[in-house]
């Protein structure tokens, strides 16, 4: 819907998540994606405070997924080449 409005209203700028916009720009050829960013989407997971064992397990699993390269590979596979994996906790 935002792309339709962008086209219909002949707007100069459309903001959104980089990966889909880059794909659109490549497909259309008359658009470009600007360098830099205007926002960051940070992901998070959590458990209730009373679940210390669950929190420890979640941290262990997440650290292993980052260290093994799984998170980076999944980001790349989904086209999010500019996304960065968080550093070790």
Buried (B, 14 or more C-beta within 10 A) or exposed (E): EEBEEBEEEEEEEBEBEBBEBBEBBEEEEEBEBEEEEEEEEEEEEEBEEEEEEEBEEBEEEBEEBBEEEEBBEEBEEEEBEEBEBEEEE
